């Protein structure tokens, strides 16, 4: 049983991310992984899924593209 992965260690995306966005992983000097949702076209980054979806909801309500940079 020692080789079984604990359920909390399994990372699953909460839901699909918008088309054109990617889940980017950077490795810090100390070996820590930092994941973020990235729009390659604008270089916008959101470090939580909730923040990305909040921005998507805002963009839809404001009738702006989710690919437009945040001012």
C-alpha positions as CSV (number, residue, x, y, z in Angstrom):
1,X,0.0,0.0,0.0
2,X,3.0,2.3,0.4
3,X,3.3,2.8,-3.3
4,X,-0.3,3.9,-3.9
5,X,-0.8,7.6,-4.7
6,X,-2.9,9.5,-2.2
7,X,-6.1,10.9,-3.8
8,X,-5.2,14.4,-2.7
9,X,-2.0,14.2,-4.7
10,X,-3.8,13.7,-8.0
11,X,-4.3,17.0,-9.8
12,X,-7.3,17.3,-12.0
13,X,-8.4,20.4,-13.9
14,X,-11.8,21.6,-12.5
15,X,-13.2,22.0,-16.1
16,X,-11.9,22.7,-19.6
17,X,-10.1,25.9,-20.1
18,X,-11.0,28.3,-22.9
19,X,-9.7,27.6,-26.4
20,X,-6.4,29.3,-26.9
21,X,-5.3,29.2,-23.3
22,X,-2.8,26.7,-21.9
23,X,-1.9,25.4,-18.5
24,X,1.8,26.5,-18.2
25,X,4.2,25.0,-15.7
26,X,7.4,26.8,-14.7
27,X,10.1,25.4,-12.5
28,X,11.6,27.8,-9.9
29,X,15.2,27.6,-8.9
30,X,14.4,25.7,-5.7
31,X,12.6,23.0,-7.7
32,X,9.1,24.2,-6.9
33,X,6.5,23.9,-9.8
34,X,4.4,26.9,-10.4
35,X,1.3,26.4,-12.6
36,X,-0.7,29.1,-14.3
37,X,-3.3,29.5,-17.0
38,X,-1.7,31.4,-19.8
39,X,-3.0,33.2,-22.9
40,X,0.1,33.0,-25.3
41,X,-1.4,35.8,-27.5
42,X,-1.5,38.4,-24.6
43,X,0.8,36.8,-22.0
44,X,-2.0,37.1,-19.4
45,X,-1.6,34.7,-16.5
46,X,-4.0,33.5,-13.9
47,X,-2.8,31.3,-11.1
48,X,-6.1,29.8,-10.1
49,X,-8.9,28.3,-12.2
50,X,-11.3,30.5,-10.3
51,X,-9.5,33.7,-11.3
52,X,-9.4,32.6,-14.9
53,X,-13.2,31.9,-14.9
54,X,-13.9,35.2,-13.1
55,X,-12.0,37.0,-15.9
56,X,-14.0,35.1,-18.6
57,X,-17.3,36.0,-16.9
58,X,-16.2,39.7,-16.7
59,X,-15.1,39.7,-20.4
60,X,-18.4,38.2,-21.5
61,X,-20.4,40.7,-19.5
62,X,-18.3,43.6,-20.7
63,X,-18.5,42.2,-24.3
64,X,-14.7,42.2,-24.7
65,X,-12.6,39.4,-26.0
66,X,-11.1,37.0,-23.4
67,X,-7.9,37.4,-25.5
68,X,-7.7,41.1,-24.7
69,X,-5.1,42.2,-22.1
70,X,-6.4,43.3,-18.7
71,X,-5.9,47.0,-18.3
